[in-house]
Amino acid sequence: MLTRPRILLHLEGAVAFAVALALYWRSDGNWLLFVMLLLAPDVGMLGYLRDTCLGAATYNVFHTYAAAVGLASQVSWLAGRFCNGLA
């Protein structure tokens, strides 16, 4: 199994989705917003309207965890600073 990247990628995606569901459930967020944001990476497909090279690049940028992790860490840092200022 460890020599098959496809299985590992699917497993990674399933774990990331399960963690996202659990964290969102714990935060009592709006589930309609969750569904809308779940489909947000498909906006990267719009690059294909211009040409396939741009489409492939935008698709790959929108389908990485790097932007999501960076945004989450920034929000966490800002929330910590904001909450410390209120105390």
PDB file with SEQRES, HELIX, SHEET and CRYST1 records, atoms N, CA, C and O in Angstrom:
SEQRES   1 A   87  MET LEU THR ARG PRO ARG ILE LEU LEU HIS LEU GLU GLY          
SEQRES   2 A   87  ALA VAL ALA PHE ALA VAL ALA LEU ALA LEU TYR TRP ARG          
SEQRES   3 A   87  SER ASP GLY ASN TRP LEU LEU PHE VAL MET LEU LEU LEU          
SEQRES   4 A   87  ALA PRO ASP VAL GLY MET LEU GLY TYR LEU ARG ASP THR          
SEQRES   5 A   87  CYS LEU GLY ALA ALA THR TYR ASN VAL PHE HIS THR TYR          
SEQRES   6 A   87  ALA ALA ALA VAL GLY LEU ALA SER GLN VAL SER TRP LEU          
SEQRES   7 A   87  ALA GLY ARG PHE CYS ASN GLY LEU ALA                          
HELIX    1 AA1 PRO A    5  ARG A   26  1                                  22    
HELIX    2 AA2 TRP A   31  LEU A   38  1                                   8    
HELIX    3 AA3 ALA A   40  LEU A   49  5                                  10    
HELIX    4 AA4 THR A   52  PHE A   62  1                                  11    
HELIX    5 AA5 ALA A   66  LEU A   86  1                                  21    
CRYST1    1.000    1.000    1.000  90.00  90.00  90.00 P 1           1          
ATOM      1  N   MET A   1       0.815  -1.197   0.000  1.00  0.00           N  
ATOM      2  CA  MET A   1       0.000   0.000   0.000  1.00  0.00           C  
ATOM      3  C   MET A   1       0.861   1.265   0.000  1.00  0.00           C  
ATOM      4  O   MET A   1       0.507   2.240  -0.663  1.00  0.00           O  
ATOM      5  N   LEU A   2       1.960   1.272   0.713  1.00  0.00           N  
ATOM      6  CA  LEU A   2       2.792   2.467   0.808  1.00  0.00           C  
ATOM      7  C   LEU A   2       3.535   2.793  -0.476  1.00  0.00           C  
ATOM      8  O   LEU A   2       4.123   3.867  -0.598  1.00  0.00           O  
ATOM      9  N   THR A   3       3.515   1.882  -1.427  1.00  0.00           N  
ATOM     10  CA  THR A   3       4.173   2.150  -2.705  1.00  0.00           C  
ATOM     11  C   THR A   3       3.185   2.644  -3.751  1.00  0.00           C  
ATOM     12  O   THR A   3       3.561   2.864  -4.902  1.00  0.00           O  
ATOM     13  N   ARG A   4       1.937   2.818  -3.366  1.00  0.00           N  
ATOM     14  CA  ARG A   4       0.919   3.301  -4.300  1.00  0.00           C  
ATOM     15  C   ARG A   4       0.515   4.722  -3.911  1.00  0.00           C  
ATOM     16  O   ARG A   4      -0.244   4.913  -2.960  1.00  0.00           O  
ATOM     17  N   PRO A   5       1.019   5.718  -4.640  1.00  0.00           N  
ATOM     18  CA  PRO A   5       0.734   7.104  -4.268  1.00  0.00           C  
ATOM     19  C   PRO A   5      -0.756   7.442  -4.330  1.00  0.00           C  
ATOM     20  O   PRO A   5      -1.235   8.256  -3.542  1.00  0.00           O  
ATOM     21  N   ARG A   6      -1.476   6.841  -5.237  1.00  0.00           N  
ATOM     22  CA  ARG A   6      -2.900   7.158  -5.365  1.00  0.00           C  
ATOM     23  C   ARG A   6      -3.657   6.826  -4.075  1.00  0.00           C  
ATOM     24  O   ARG A   6      -4.495   7.607  -3.624  1.00  0.00           O  
ATOM     25  N   ILE A   7      -3.362   5.677  -3.493  1.00  0.00           N  
ATOM     26  CA  ILE A   7      -4.026   5.273  -2.256  1.00  0.00           C  
ATOM     27  C   ILE A   7      -3.644   6.225  -1.119  1.00  0.00           C  
ATOM     28  O   ILE A   7      -4.496   6.624  -0.325  1.00  0.00           O  
ATOM     29  N   LEU A   8      -2.369   6.582  -1.047  1.00  0.00           N  
ATOM     30  CA  LEU A   8      -1.919   7.504  -0.003  1.00  0.00           C  
ATOM     31  C   LEU A   8      -2.554   8.885  -0.149  1.00  0.00           C  
ATOM     32  O   LEU A   8      -2.918   9.509   0.847  1.00  0.00           O  
ATOM     33  N   LEU A   9      -2.687   9.361  -1.379  1.00  0.00           N  
ATOM     34  CA  LEU A   9      -3.302  10.666  -1.598  1.00  0.00           C  
ATOM     35  C   LEU A   9      -4.781  10.654  -1.222  1.00  0.00           C  
ATOM     36  O   LEU A   9      -5.288  11.615  -0.643  1.00  0.00           O  
ATOM     37  N   HIS A  10      -5.465   9.571  -1.551  1.00  0.00           N  
ATOM     38  CA  HIS A  10      -6.877   9.461  -1.173  1.00  0.00           C  
ATOM     39  C   HIS A  10      -7.025   9.372   0.345  1.00  0.00           C  
ATOM     40  O   HIS A  10      -7.938   9.963   0.920  1.00  0.00           O  
ATOM     41  N   LEU A  11      -6.131   8.638   0.983  1.00  0.00           N  
ATOM     42  CA  LEU A  11      -6.158   8.529   2.438  1.00  0.00           C  
ATOM     43  C   LEU A  11      -5.874   9.888   3.081  1.00  0.00           C  
ATOM     44  O   LEU A  11      -6.536  10.264   4.049  1.00  0.00           O  
ATOM     45  N   GLU A  12      -4.909  10.614   2.559  1.00  0.00           N  
ATOM     46  CA  GLU A  12      -4.591  11.940   3.064  1.00  0.00           C  
ATOM     47  C   GLU A  12      -5.789  12.883   2.932  1.00  0.00           C  
ATOM     48  O   GLU A  12      -6.105  13.628   3.860  1.00  0.00           O  
ATOM     49  N   GLY A  13      -6.444  12.844   1.788  1.00  0.00           N  
ATOM     50  CA  GLY A  13      -7.618  13.684   1.581  1.00  0.00           C  
ATOM     51  C   GLY A  13      -8.752  13.324   2.517  1.00  0.00           C  
ATOM     52  O   GLY A  13      -9.436  14.210   3.030  1.00  0.00           O  
ATOM     53  N   ALA A  14      -8.963  12.031   2.748  1.00  0.00           N  
ATOM     54  CA  ALA A  14     -10.029  11.591   3.655  1.00  0.00           C  
ATOM     55  C   ALA A  14      -9.756  12.037   5.086  1.00  0.00           C  
ATOM     56  O   ALA A  14     -10.670  12.463   5.791  1.00  0.00           O  
ATOM     57  N   VAL A  15      -8.508  11.940   5.513  1.00  0.00           N  
ATOM     58  CA  VAL A  15      -8.150  12.367   6.868  1.00  0.00           C  
ATOM     59  C   VAL A  15      -8.310  13.883   7.001  1.00  0.00           C  
ATOM     60  O   VAL A  15      -8.836  14.364   8.005  1.00  0.00           O  
ATOM     61  N   ALA A  16      -7.864  14.630   6.004  1.00  0.00           N  
ATOM     62  CA  ALA A  16      -8.006  16.087   6.049  1.00  0.00           C  
ATOM     63  C   ALA A  16      -9.483  16.483   6.087  1.00  0.00           C  
ATOM     64  O   ALA A  16      -9.858  17.403   6.814  1.00  0.00           O  
ATOM     65  N   PHE A  17     -10.314  15.802   5.316  1.00  0.00           N  
ATOM     66  CA  PHE A  17     -11.750  16.099   5.309  1.00  0.00           C  
ATOM     67  C   PHE A  17     -12.383  15.772   6.662  1.00  0.00           C  
ATOM     68  O   PHE A  17     -13.209  16.535   7.162  1.00  0.00           O  
ATOM     69  N   ALA A  18     -12.002  14.649   7.248  1.00  0.00           N  
ATOM     70  CA  ALA A  18     -12.548  14.263   8.561  1.00  0.00           C  
ATOM     71  C   ALA A  18     -12.137  15.264   9.634  1.00  0.00           C  
ATOM     72  O   ALA A  18     -12.950  15.620  10.487  1.00  0.00           O  
ATOM     73  N   VAL A  19     -10.899  15.719   9.603  1.00  0.00           N  
ATOM     74  CA  VAL A  19     -10.430  16.708  10.583  1.00  0.00           C  
ATOM     75  C   VAL A  19     -11.171  18.031  10.378  1.00  0.00           C  
ATOM     76  O   VAL A  19     -11.574  18.676  11.346  1.00  0.00           O  
ATOM     77  N   ALA A  20     -11.349  18.435   9.109  1.00  0.00           N  
ATOM     78  CA  ALA A  20     -12.072  19.678   8.835  1.00  0.00           C  
ATOM     79  C   ALA A  20     -13.512  19.591   9.327  1.00  0.00           C  
ATOM     80  O   ALA A  20     -14.028  20.546   9.908  1.00  0.00           O  
ATOM     81  N   LEU A  21     -14.162  18.453   9.098  1.00  0.00           N  
ATOM     82  CA  LEU A  21     -15.532  18.275   9.585  1.00  0.00           C  
ATOM     83  C   LEU A  21     -15.600  18.348  11.103  1.00  0.00           C  
ATOM     84  O   LEU A  21     -16.482  19.005  11.655  1.00  0.00           O  
ATOM     85  N   ALA A  22     -14.689  17.690  11.770  1.00  0.00           N  
ATOM     86  CA  ALA A  22     -14.684  17.683  13.238  1.00  0.00           C  
ATOM     87  C   ALA A  22     -14.440  19.078  13.795  1.00  0.00           C  
ATOM     88  O   ALA A  22     -15.126  19.502  14.725  1.00  0.00           O  
ATOM     89  N   LEU A  23     -13.474  19.793  13.238  1.00  0.00           N  
ATOM     90  CA  LEU A  23     -13.181  21.142  13.727  1.00  0.00           C  
ATOM     91  C   LEU A  23     -14.332  22.101  13.453  1.00  0.00           C  
ATOM     92  O   LEU A  23     -14.650  22.948  14.288  1.00  0.00           O  
ATOM     93  N   TYR A  24     -14.949  21.971  12.301  1.00  0.00           N  
ATOM     94  CA  TYR A  24     -16.075  22.856  11.979  1.00  0.00           C  
ATOM     95  C   TYR A  24     -17.274  22.539  12.859  1.00  0.00           C  
ATOM     96  O   TYR A  24     -17.988  23.447  13.282  1.00  0.00           O  
ATOM     97  N   TRP A  25     -17.497  21.284  13.133  1.00  0.00           N  
ATOM     98  CA  TRP A  25     -18.591  20.879  14.006  1.00  0.00           C  
ATOM     99  C   TRP A  25     -18.380  21.452  15.409  1.00  0.00           C  
ATOM    100  O   TRP A  25     -19.321  21.928  16.044  1.00  0.00           O  
ATOM    101  N   ARG A  26     -17.118  21.396  15.887  1.00  0.00           N  
ATOM    102  CA  ARG A  26     -16.806  21.919  17.217  1.00  0.00           C  
ATOM    103  C   ARG A  26     -16.963  23.435  17.296  1.00  0.00           C  
ATOM    104  O   ARG A  26     -17.231  23.971  18.371  1.00  0.00           O  
ATOM    105  N   SER A  27     -16.799  24.132  16.172  1.00  0.00           N  
ATOM    106  CA  SER A  27     -16.885  25.585  16.186  1.00  0.00           C  
ATOM    107  C   SER A  27     -18.309  26.099  16.011  1.00  0.00           C  
ATOM    108  O   SER A  27     -18.538  27.308  16.028  1.00  0.00           O  
ATOM    109  N   ASP A  28     -19.261  25.194  15.844  1.00  0.00           N  
ATOM    110  CA  ASP A  28     -20.666  25.571  15.646  1.00  0.00           C  
ATOM    111  C   ASP A  28     -20.834  26.551  14.492  1.00  0.00           C  
ATOM    112  O   ASP A  28     -21.557  27.541  14.606  1.00  0.00           O  
ATOM    113  N   GLY A  29     -20.166  26.272  13.390  1.00  0.00           N  
ATOM    114  CA  GLY A  29     -20.237  27.140  12.221  1.00  0.00           C  
ATOM    115  C   GLY A  29     -21.498  26.911  11.402  1.00  0.00           C  
ATOM    116  O   GLY A  29     -22.259  25.978  11.656  1.00  0.00           O  
ATOM    117  N   ASN A  30     -21.702  27.758  10.436  1.00  0.00           N  
ATOM    118  CA  ASN A  30     -22.827  27.671   9.522  1.00  0.00           C  
ATOM    119  C   ASN A  30     -22.542  26.584   8.476  1.00  0.00           C  
ATOM    120  O   ASN A  30     -21.566  26.686   7.733  1.00  0.00           O  
ATOM    121  N   TRP A  31     -23.377  25.559   8.414  1.00  0.00           N  
ATOM    122  CA  TRP A  31     -23.124  24.427   7.523  1.00  0.00           C  
ATOM    123  C   TRP A  31     -23.326  24.780   6.059  1.00  0.00           C  
ATOM    124  O   TRP A  31     -22.711  24.159   5.191  1.00  0.00           O  
ATOM    125  N   LEU A  32     -24.168  25.755   5.762  1.00  0.00           N  
ATOM    126  CA  LEU A  32     -24.309  26.197   4.379  1.00  0.00           C  
ATOM    127  C   LEU A  32     -23.001  26.839   3.910  1.00  0.00           C  
ATOM    128  O   LEU A  32     -22.561  26.614   2.783  1.00  0.00           O  
ATOM    129  N   LEU A  33     -22.393  27.631   4.774  1.00  0.00           N  
ATOM    130  CA  LEU A  33     -21.096  28.226   4.447  1.00  0.00           C  
ATOM    131  C   LEU A  33     -20.036  27.143   4.265  1.00  0.00           C  
ATOM    132  O   LEU A  33     -19.176  27.255   3.390  1.00  0.00           O  
ATOM    133  N   PHE A  34     -20.093  26.099   5.087  1.00  0.00           N  
ATOM    134  CA  PHE A  34     -19.133  25.000   4.960  1.00  0.00           C  
ATOM    135  C   PHE A  34     -19.227  24.358   3.578  1.00  0.00           C  
ATOM    136  O   PHE A  34     -18.206  24.095   2.942  1.00  0.00           O  
ATOM    137  N   VAL A  35     -20.445  24.108   3.117  1.00  0.00           N  
ATOM    138  CA  VAL A  35     -20.630  23.486   1.799  1.00  0.00           C  
ATOM    139  C   VAL A  35     -20.134  24.416   0.699  1.00  0.00           C  
ATOM    140  O   VAL A  35     -19.500  23.969  -0.256  1.00  0.00           O  
ATOM    141  N   MET A  36     -20.419  25.706   0.832  1.00  0.00           N  
ATOM    142  CA  MET A  36     -19.951  26.655  -0.178  1.00  0.00           C  
ATOM    143  C   MET A  36     -18.423  26.709  -0.210  1.00  0.00           C  
ATOM    144  O   MET A  36     -17.822  26.745  -1.283  1.00  0.00           O  
ATOM    145  N   LEU A  37     -17.804  26.714   0.961  1.00  0.00           N  
ATOM    146  CA  LEU A  37     -16.339  26.754   1.015  1.00  0.00           C  
ATOM    147  C   LEU A  37     -15.720  25.433   0.571  1.00  0.00           C  
ATOM    148  O   LEU A  37     -14.587  25.406   0.091  1.00  0.00           O  
ATOM    149  N   LEU A  38     -16.458  24.345   0.730  1.00  0.00           N  
ATOM    150  CA  LEU A  38     -15.970  23.048   0.271  1.00  0.00           C  
ATOM    151  C   LEU A  38     -15.818  23.041  -1.246  1.00  0.00           C  
ATOM    152  O   LEU A  38     -14.928  22.381  -1.783  1.00  0.00           O  
ATOM    153  N   LEU A  39     -16.682  23.769  -1.929  1.00  0.00           N  
ATOM    154  CA  LEU A  39     -16.624  23.844  -3.389  1.00  0.00           C  
ATOM    155  C   LEU A  39     -15.725  24.967  -3.895  1.00  0.00           C  
ATOM    156  O   LEU A  39     -15.507  25.075  -5.101  1.00  0.00           O  
ATOM    157  N   ALA A  40     -15.203  25.799  -3.009  1.00  0.00           N  
ATOM    158  CA  ALA A  40     -14.380  26.946  -3.408  1.00  0.00           C  
ATOM    159  C   ALA A  40     -13.141  26.574  -4.225  1.00  0.00           C  
ATOM    160  O   ALA A  40     -12.804  27.319  -5.146  1.00  0.00           O  
ATOM    161  N   PRO A  41     -12.443  25.472  -3.948  1.00  0.00           N  
ATOM    162  CA  PRO A  41     -11.273  25.165  -4.777  1.00  0.00           C  
ATOM    163  C   PRO A  41     -11.600  24.934  -6.249  1.00  0.00           C  
ATOM    164  O   PRO A  41     -10.715  25.023  -7.101  1.00  0.00           O  
ATOM    165  N   ASP A  42     -12.855  24.639  -6.555  1.00  0.00           N  
ATOM    166  CA  ASP A  42     -13.216  24.441  -7.954  1.00  0.00           C  
ATOM    167  C   ASP A  42     -13.201  25.744  -8.738  1.00  0.00           C  
ATOM    168  O   ASP A  42     -13.300  25.722  -9.964  1.00  0.00           O  
ATOM    169  N   VAL A  43     -13.079  26.877  -8.058  1.00  0.00           N  
ATOM    170  CA  VAL A  43     -12.929  28.156  -8.739  1.00  0.00           C  
ATOM    171  C   VAL A  43     -11.633  28.148  -9.558  1.00  0.00           C  
ATOM    172  O   VAL A  43     -11.522  28.852 -10.562  1.00  0.00           O  
ATOM    173  N   GLY A  44     -10.665  27.352  -9.126  1.00  0.00           N  
ATOM    174  CA  GLY A  44      -9.413  27.237  -9.856  1.00  0.00           C  
ATOM    175  C   GLY A  44      -9.567  26.700 -11.262  1.00  0.00           C  
ATOM    176  O   GLY A  44      -8.661  26.845 -12.083  1.00  0.00           O  
ATOM    177  N   MET A  45     -10.692  26.084 -11.551  1.00  0.00           N  
ATOM    178  CA  MET A  45     -10.948  25.557 -12.901  1.00  0.00           C  
ATOM    179  C   MET A  45     -11.192  26.690 -13.907  1.00  0.00           C  
ATOM    180  O   MET A  45     -11.113  26.471 -15.115  1.00  0.00           O  
ATOM    181  N   LEU A  46     -11.486  27.892 -13.416  1.00  0.00           N  
ATOM    182  CA  LEU A  46     -11.776  28.999 -14.319  1.00  0.00           C  
ATOM    183  C   LEU A  46     -10.576  29.365 -15.197  1.00  0.00           C  
ATOM    184  O   LEU A  46     -10.744  29.951 -16.266  1.00  0.00           O  
ATOM    185  N   GLY A  47      -9.381  29.024 -14.749  1.00  0.00           N  
ATOM    186  CA  GLY A  47      -8.196  29.288 -15.562  1.00  0.00           C  
ATOM    187  C   GLY A  47      -8.210  28.551 -16.884  1.00  0.00           C  
ATOM    188  O   GLY A  47      -7.570  28.979 -17.844  1.00  0.00           O  
ATOM    189  N   TYR A  48      -8.940  27.436 -16.941  1.00  0.00           N  
ATOM    190  CA  TYR A  48      -9.032  26.680 -18.190  1.00  0.00           C  
ATOM    191  C   TYR A  48      -9.807  27.436 -19.264  1.00  0.00           C  
ATOM    192  O   TYR A  48      -9.719  27.088 -20.441  1.00  0.00           O  
ATOM    193  N   LEU A  49     -10.562  28.460 -18.882  1.00  0.00           N  
ATOM    194  CA  LEU A  49     -11.265  29.256 -19.888  1.00  0.00           C  
ATOM    195  C   LEU A  49     -10.288  30.040 -20.749  1.00  0.00           C  
ATOM    196  O   LEU A  49     -10.579  30.364 -21.900  1.00  0.00           O  
ATOM    197  N   ARG A  50      -9.125  30.340 -20.178  1.00  0.00           N  
ATOM    198  CA  ARG A  50      -8.108  31.078 -20.935  1.00  0.00           C  
ATOM    199  C   ARG A  50      -7.263  30.124 -21.775  1.00  0.00           C  
ATOM    200  O   ARG A  50      -7.219  30.251 -22.999  1.00  0.00           O  
ATOM    201  N   ASP A  51      -6.595  29.172 -21.129  1.00  0.00           N  
ATOM    202  CA  ASP A  51      -5.856  28.120 -21.825  1.00  0.00           C  
ATOM    203  C   ASP A  51      -5.510  27.014 -20.838  1.00  0.00           C  
ATOM    204  O   ASP A  51      -5.698  27.165 -19.631  1.00  0.00           O  
ATOM    205  N   THR A  52      -5.003  25.903 -21.360  1.00  0.00           N  
ATOM    206  CA  THR A  52      -4.761  24.746 -20.504  1.00  0.00           C  
ATOM    207  C   THR A  52      -3.573  24.947 -19.568  1.00  0.00           C  
ATOM    208  O   THR A  52      -3.568  24.401 -18.464  1.00  0.00           O  
ATOM    209  N   CYS A  53      -2.583  25.704 -19.973  1.00  0.00           N  
ATOM    210  CA  CYS A  53      -1.423  25.933 -19.109  1.00  0.00           C  
ATOM    211  C   CYS A  53      -1.825  26.756 -17.888  1.00  0.00           C  
ATOM    212  O   CYS A  53      -1.486  26.400 -16.760  1.00  0.00           O  
ATOM    213  N   LEU A  54      -2.535  27.838 -18.105  1.00  0.00           N  
ATOM    214  CA  LEU A  54      -3.014  28.656 -16.990  1.00  0.00           C  
ATOM    215  C   LEU A  54      -4.011  27.869 -16.145  1.00  0.00           C  
ATOM    216  O   LEU A  54      -3.998  27.965 -14.918  1.00  0.00           O  
ATOM    217  N   GLY A  55      -4.863  27.103 -16.786  1.00  0.00           N  
ATOM    218  CA  GLY A  55      -5.845  26.297 -16.068  1.00  0.00           C  
ATOM    219  C   GLY A  55      -5.179  25.290 -15.146  1.00  0.00           C  
ATOM    220  O   GLY A  55      -5.591  25.127 -13.997  1.00  0.00           O  
ATOM    221  N   ALA A  56      -4.151  24.613 -15.646  1.00  0.00           N  
ATOM    222  CA  ALA A  56      -3.442  23.634 -14.812  1.00  0.00           C  
ATOM    223  C   ALA A  56      -2.761  24.316 -13.634  1.00  0.00           C  
ATOM    224  O   ALA A  56      -2.760  23.785 -12.523  1.00  0.00           O  
ATOM    225  N   ALA A  57      -2.186  25.482 -13.869  1.00  0.00           N  
ATOM    226  CA  ALA A  57      -1.503  26.203 -12.789  1.00  0.00           C  
ATOM    227  C   ALA A  57      -2.490  26.662 -11.717  1.00  0.00           C  
ATOM    228  O   ALA A  57      -2.246  26.461 -10.527  1.00  0.00           O  
ATOM    229  N   THR A  58      -3.590  27.271 -12.124  1.00  0.00           N  
ATOM    230  CA  THR A  58      -4.554  27.749 -11.126  1.00  0.00           C  
ATOM    231  C   THR A  58      -5.223  26.579 -10.404  1.00  0.00           C  
ATOM    232  O   THR A  58      -5.503  26.663  -9.208  1.00  0.00           O  
ATOM    233  N   TYR A  59      -5.473  25.512 -11.116  1.00  0.00           N  
ATOM    234  CA  TYR A  59      -6.072  24.330 -10.480  1.00  0.00           C  
ATOM    235  C   TYR A  59      -5.142  23.788  -9.394  1.00  0.00           C  
ATOM    236  O   TYR A  59      -5.589  23.469  -8.292  1.00  0.00           O  
ATOM    237  N   ASN A  60      -3.860  23.686  -9.704  1.00  0.00           N  
ATOM    238  CA  ASN A  60      -2.893  23.168  -8.733  1.00  0.00           C  
ATOM    239  C   ASN A  60      -2.731  24.106  -7.541  1.00  0.00           C  
ATOM    240  O   ASN A  60      -2.586  23.634  -6.413  1.00  0.00           O  
ATOM    241  N   VAL A  61      -2.750  25.410  -7.758  1.00  0.00           N  
ATOM    242  CA  VAL A  61      -2.622  26.369  -6.655  1.00  0.00           C  
ATOM    243  C   VAL A  61      -3.827  26.271  -5.727  1.00  0.00           C  
ATOM    244  O   VAL A  61      -3.675  26.310  -4.506  1.00  0.00           O  
ATOM    245  N   PHE A  62      -5.023  26.144  -6.298  1.00  0.00           N  
ATOM    246  CA  PHE A  62      -6.233  26.082  -5.479  1.00  0.00           C  
ATOM    247  C   PHE A  62      -6.398  24.747  -4.764  1.00  0.00           C  
ATOM    248  O   PHE A  62      -7.161  24.656  -3.803  1.00  0.00           O  
ATOM    249  N   HIS A  63      -5.703  23.720  -5.213  1.00  0.00           N  
ATOM    250  CA  HIS A  63      -5.866  22.395  -4.626  1.00  0.00           C  
ATOM    251  C   HIS A  63      -4.661  21.973  -3.782  1.00  0.00           C  
ATOM    252  O   HIS A  63      -4.313  20.793  -3.747  1.00  0.00           O  
ATOM    253  N   THR A  64      -4.034  22.915  -3.115  1.00  0.00           N  
ATOM    254  CA  THR A  64      -2.964  22.575  -2.184  1.00  0.00           C  
ATOM    255  C   THR A  64      -3.416  22.932  -0.776  1.00  0.00           C  
ATOM    256  O   THR A  64      -4.330  23.735  -0.587  1.00  0.00           O  
ATOM    257  N   TYR A  65      -2.775  22.334   0.193  1.00  0.00           N  
ATOM    258  CA  TYR A  65      -3.087  22.633   1.586  1.00  0.00           C  
ATOM    259  C   TYR A  65      -2.293  23.829   2.095  1.00  0.00           C  
ATOM    260  O   TYR A  65      -2.585  24.347   3.173  1.00  0.00           O  
ATOM    261  N   ALA A  66      -1.311  24.268   1.351  1.00  0.00           N  
ATOM    262  CA  ALA A  66      -0.428  25.331   1.824  1.00  0.00           C  
ATOM    263  C   ALA A  66      -1.192  26.622   2.101  1.00  0.00           C  
ATOM    264  O   ALA A  66      -0.991  27.239   3.147  1.00  0.00           O  
ATOM    265  N   ALA A  67      -2.057  27.039   1.191  1.00  0.00           N  
ATOM    266  CA  ALA A  67      -2.809  28.280   1.392  1.00  0.00           C  
ATOM    267  C   ALA A  67      -3.757  28.146   2.577  1.00  0.00           C  
ATOM    268  O   ALA A  67      -3.894  29.080   3.367  1.00  0.00           O  
ATOM    269  N   ALA A  68      -4.408  27.003   2.707  1.00  0.00           N  
ATOM    270  CA  ALA A  68      -5.350  26.789   3.811  1.00  0.00           C  
ATOM    271  C   ALA A  68      -4.629  26.789   5.155  1.00  0.00           C  
ATOM    272  O   ALA A  68      -5.112  27.375   6.124  1.00  0.00           O  
ATOM    273  N   VAL A  69      -3.485  26.137   5.211  1.00  0.00           N  
ATOM    274  CA  VAL A  69      -2.720  26.096   6.463  1.00  0.00           C  
ATOM    275  C   VAL A  69      -2.187  27.489   6.799  1.00  0.00           C  
ATOM    276  O   VAL A  69      -2.198  27.893   7.962  1.00  0.00           O  
ATOM    277  N   GLY A  70      -1.729  28.212   5.805  1.00  0.00           N  
ATOM    278  CA  GLY A  70      -1.248  29.570   6.036  1.00  0.00           C  
ATOM    279  C   GLY A  70      -2.354  30.490   6.530  1.00  0.00           C  
ATOM    280  O   GLY A  70      -2.147  31.275   7.456  1.00  0.00           O  
ATOM    281  N   LEU A  71      -3.523  30.396   5.917  1.00  0.00           N  
ATOM    282  CA  LEU A  71      -4.655  31.217   6.346  1.00  0.00           C  
ATOM    283  C   LEU A  71      -5.104  30.843   7.755  1.00  0.00           C  
ATOM    284  O   LEU A  71      -5.380  31.720   8.574  1.00  0.00           O  
ATOM    285  N   ALA A  72      -5.177  29.552   8.037  1.00  0.00           N  
ATOM    286  CA  ALA A  72      -5.600  29.107   9.367  1.00  0.00           C  
ATOM    287  C   ALA A  72      -4.615  29.562  10.443  1.00  0.00           C  
ATOM    288  O   ALA A  72      -5.032  29.977  11.524  1.00  0.00           O  
ATOM    289  N   SER A  73      -3.326  29.488  10.162  1.00  0.00           N  
ATOM    290  CA  SER A  73      -2.348  29.918  11.161  1.00  0.00           C  
ATOM    291  C   SER A  73      -2.399  31.429  11.363  1.00  0.00           C  
ATOM    292  O   SER A  73      -2.224  31.910  12.483  1.00  0.00           O  
ATOM    293  N   GLN A  74      -2.634  32.174  10.297  1.00  0.00           N  
ATOM    294  CA  GLN A  74      -2.751  33.630  10.417  1.00  0.00           C  
ATOM    295  C   GLN A  74      -3.973  34.008  11.245  1.00  0.00           C  
ATOM    296  O   GLN A  74      -3.893  34.882  12.108  1.00  0.00           O  
ATOM    297  N   VAL A  75      -5.092  33.363  10.989  1.00  0.00           N  
ATOM    298  CA  VAL A  75      -6.317  33.642  11.748  1.00  0.00           C  
ATOM    299  C   VAL A  75      -6.128  33.269  13.211  1.00  0.00           C  
ATOM    300  O   VAL A  75      -6.557  34.000  14.103  1.00  0.00           O  
ATOM    301  N   SER A  76      -5.488  32.136  13.456  1.00  0.00           N  
ATOM    302  CA  SER A  76      -5.240  31.711  14.830  1.00  0.00           C  
ATOM    303  C   SER A  76      -4.353  32.710  15.556  1.00  0.00           C  
ATOM    304  O   SER A  76      -4.616  33.046  16.711  1.00  0.00           O  
ATOM    305  N   TRP A  77      -3.319  33.182  14.901  1.00  0.00           N  
ATOM    306  CA  TRP A  77      -2.408  34.153  15.498  1.00  0.00           C  
ATOM    307  C   TRP A  77      -3.138  35.466  15.778  1.00  0.00           C  
ATOM    308  O   TRP A  77      -2.986  36.047  16.853  1.00  0.00           O  
ATOM    309  N   LEU A  78      -3.933  35.933  14.806  1.00  0.00           N  
ATOM    310  CA  LEU A  78      -4.668  37.183  14.996  1.00  0.00           C  
ATOM    311  C   LEU A  78      -5.717  37.049  16.086  1.00  0.00           C  
ATOM    312  O   LEU A  78      -5.916  37.984  16.861  1.00  0.00           O  
ATOM    313  N   ALA A  79      -6.389  35.917  16.165  1.00  0.00           N  
ATOM    314  CA  ALA A  79      -7.395  35.705  17.205  1.00  0.00           C  
ATOM    315  C   ALA A  79      -6.737  35.704  18.581  1.00  0.00           C  
ATOM    316  O   ALA A  79      -7.295  36.251  19.532  1.00  0.00           O  
ATOM    317  N   GLY A  80      -5.573  35.105  18.694  1.00  0.00           N  
ATOM    318  CA  GLY A  80      -4.848  35.100  19.958  1.00  0.00           C  
ATOM    319  C   GLY A  80      -4.446  36.500  20.379  1.00  0.00           C  
ATOM    320  O   GLY A  80      -4.555  36.851  21.554  1.00  0.00           O  
ATOM    321  N   ARG A  81      -3.987  37.296  19.439  1.00  0.00           N  
ATOM    322  CA  ARG A  81      -3.598  38.682  19.750  1.00  0.00           C  
ATOM    323  C   ARG A  81      -4.814  39.498  20.138  1.00  0.00           C  
ATOM    324  O   ARG A  81      -4.750  40.308  21.062  1.00  0.00           O  
ATOM    325  N   PHE A  82      -5.924  39.293  19.441  1.00  0.00           N  
ATOM    326  CA  PHE A  82      -7.139  40.045  19.732  1.00  0.00           C  
ATOM    327  C   PHE A  82      -7.683  39.676  21.105  1.00  0.00           C  
ATOM    328  O   PHE A  82      -8.067  40.550  21.881  1.00  0.00           O  
ATOM    329  N   CYS A  83      -7.715  38.390  21.401  1.00  0.00           N  
ATOM    330  CA  CYS A  83      -8.248  37.939  22.697  1.00  0.00           C  
ATOM    331  C   CYS A  83      -7.356  38.379  23.849  1.00  0.00           C  
ATOM    332  O   CYS A  83      -7.859  38.704  24.925  1.00  0.00           O  
ATOM    333  N   ASN A  84      -6.044  38.397  23.646  1.00  0.00           N  
ATOM    334  CA  ASN A  84      -5.130  38.841  24.698  1.00  0.00           C  
ATOM    335  C   ASN A  84      -5.308  40.339  24.958  1.00  0.00           C  
ATOM    336  O   ASN A  84      -5.138  40.800  26.087  1.00  0.00           O  
ATOM    337  N   GLY A  85      -5.646  41.087  23.923  1.00  0.00           N  
ATOM    338  CA  GLY A  85      -5.869  42.517  24.093  1.00  0.00           C  
ATOM    339  C   GLY A  85      -7.125  42.831  24.871  1.00  0.00           C  
ATOM    340  O   GLY A  85      -7.222  43.882  25.505  1.00  0.00           O  
ATOM    341  N   LEU A  86      -8.097  41.922  24.828  1.00  0.00           N  
ATOM    342  CA  LEU A  86      -9.351  42.131  25.549  1.00  0.00           C  
ATOM    343  C   LEU A  86      -9.241  41.769  27.019  1.00  0.00           C  
ATOM    344  O   LEU A  86     -10.006  42.274  27.841  1.00  0.00           O  
ATOM    345  N   ALA A  87      -8.300  40.903  27.358  1.00  0.00           N  
ATOM    346  CA  ALA A  87      -8.205  40.405  28.742  1.00  0.00           C  
ATOM    347  C   ALA A  87      -7.611  41.418  29.683  1.00  0.00           C  
ATOM    348  O   ALA A  87      -7.469  41.144  30.874  1.00  0.00           O  
TER     349      ALA A  87                                                      
END                                                                             
